[in-house]
Amino acid sequence: MRILLVEDNRRFGALLTEHLTDHGHVVDCAATAADFRELALTFAHDLYIVDLGLPDGDGIDLIAELRRAGCTKPILIITARGGVEDRVRGLDRGADDYLVKPFNYRELLARIRALSRRPAAVEPDRVEAGDIVFDRTSGEFFSGGRRIDLRPSERRLLALMICRSGRLVSRATIEGALQCVGGERSPNAIDKLVSRLRRTLREAGAGIAVKTVKGAGYVLDEAS
């Protein structure tokens, strides 16, 4: 199961990610509402785990946004807010389950298993740009039916950009997405990553290229 977790406590988020990964799940971890939105748009997830107290917003609003956008995948709230009114509000705004901190990991895993038994909704899992096909479920890229060999950071960047093909992706957005998985963060590292990805796309005959918008970010568009 691929899970998108948003938890502002980075230490707790890392521990939770490690625990879920040890039990066979793939976890994308966000520390802010902004990072969560980017990852939710980029990858196909089977379950969302949402903390409510975020530095740039309320998790309740994220849940409402997902439901308004037509998302039918299960959503589990994890939070220190244990009042009845908080639980009722969270469930009424679109969450499927509510778990109050501190909790036992065994209970969390049991709730995830229960949510996973619900019938899965059908959502698009393929994105195409140029001659590239992105399988959002596996996170793999293909050109001419052949898988493109990418480093994890390159895969993350291309996934971020292909889902916004033709639109600007800011450097801040790229840095935030890479930071979620312990990726490269410095401005110089981003430049090197973009350079590597450009070379990979050329060699794959992708028909698309990463173009620089000076002072703003990058756009994935048709190759010149």
N, C-alpha and C positions, 0 to 999 in steps of 0.2 A: 504494500500500500504506500502511495506517495502522499505525504502529509505536509501541509504548510502551517508552520507554527509561528505565531507572533508573540514575543515575550521580551519586555524591555529590560529585564534583569539578565544581562548577558551571561553571567556565570550560571544561573539557573537554566537559562535557555540552552547553553552548551551541555549541561548535565542531562537535561531532558532529551536533547537531540541524541546524545550518546546512548542513553538507555533505549530509546525507541529504535535506533539503528541496530543495537545489539539484538533486538527482537525482530529483525528482518524488515523494518520499514525504511523507506527513503524519506529523508526530512530536509525541507528547505526552511531555514530559520531567518526570521526578520525581527529586528529590534524596534522598529517604528511602524506607524500606520503607512507612511509613504513607501517604505521598503516592502511591506505586505502587499500593497496595491500593485507594485511593479512585478513581484513574483507571481501573484495571482493571475495577472495578464499574460505572463510568459509561459508558465507551465500548467499542464493539466494535473489537478490534484484530486485525490479520492476523499480527503478529509481535511478540514480546517480546524486548528486548535487556536483559540483566540483569548489572550489575556485582555482584561478590560482597561486597566490603567496604563496607558501608553503616553510617551512624552509629547506626542504631537496629535493627540486625539483620543477618543473613547472607542474601545473595541466594539461597543454596541453599534456605533455608527458604521463600522466596517461590516458588521454582520448585515445590517440593513441595506448597505450598498450592494453586497453580494446577492441578496435576495431580489433587490430591484433589478439587478442585471440579469436575472433569470437563473442564477446558480441554484441547483437543487441538491448539491452534495452535502453530506452531513457536516454540521458545525458543532464543536464542543467548546464551551467556555471553561477556562481555568482562571480563577480569580480569588483574591482574599475577601471580596465582598460576599458575605454569607447571609445577608438579610433576606427575608422572604420577598420583600418588594424588589430587591435586586434580582433574585432568581426569576420572579414572575416577569419582570421587564425584559430580561435577557431572552427568555423562552418566547415571549410574545413578539419580540423583534426579529425572531428567525432562528435562534439557536435550537439545536436538537437535544442537547444535554448540557448539564451545568455541574462543575466540580469545584468545590471550595478548597483553597489552599489552607494549611498544608494537607496533602493527600498522599496515600500510599501508591507507589508505582503499580502494584498489582491491580488496584482498583482502576487506575487509569487505563491499563492494558485491557482489562475486562470491558470497560466502557467502549474502547475503540473496537474491540471484537464485536460487541453488540451493535454498534453503529454500522460496522462493515457488513453485517448480515442483511441490511436493508437493500431493497432492489436498487441497482445502480442506474443513474440517469445517463442518457446518451448525450455526450457533448463532443464537438469537433476536436479531433486529436492530431490533425495534420495541418501544417502551415506551409505554403509554397511561396517562393520568391525567386525570380530568375529560373535557373535550372536546379535549385536547391529545394529539397523536401525535408521539413522538420517534423519528426515524430515527437509530439509533446509528451506522450506517455513514457517512452523510453529515454527521451532526451538526446536521441541520435539524429544525425544529419546524413542525407543521401544525395548524391548527384549521379544521374544516369543509372540509378539502381544500385550504385556502389556506396558503401558507407564511407564518410569522410572521417579520417583520423584527426581528432582534435584533442588538445590538452583541456583539462577541466575548466580553466579560466577562459580559454577560447570558446569552448562550448557554451559557457554561461553568457559570454558577451554576444555571441551570434544568436543565441536563443532570445536574449533581450531585444536585439535589433530586428530580427526577422519578424517578430510579432508586431513591430512598428515600422515595417518597411515603407520607405518614402517619407517618414516623419522624423523630426529631430529627436535624438536621445542625448540628453545633457551629460556632461562629464560627472556631475554630482550623482546622477542616477546610476551611471556605470559603477562608480566607486561604491555606492551603497549596495548594489546587487552583489558585487564581488566580496564585499566585507562580510556579508551574511555567511559565506562559506570559507572565511579565512583567506580570501584571495588577495590579489595585489591591490594596493591602496594608494600609493604615492602617485602624483601626477606623471612622473617619469615612467613608472611601471605601466600606467594606462597607455602611454604613447607606445611603449614597446609591445604591449599586448595587441593594440590595434595594428601595428606594423606586421606582427606575426600572422594575425588573422587575414589581413589583406593578401599576404603571400600565399596562405593556404587556399583562399578563395580563387586566386589566379591559377594556381596549380591544379585545382579541381575543375576548372572551366565552369565556374558557377554562374556566370552571366550577371553577377551582381558584385558590387564593391562598396567598401566602407569609405564614405566621402566626408572630409572635414568641413565643418561650418565654423570658421575662425571665431574663437572667443565664446562659443556656445556649446559645441559638442560634435556629434556625428550623425550621418544619415546613411542608411543602407538603401542603395538605389541601383538602377541598371548600370552595368560596367560601361565605361566609355569605349 
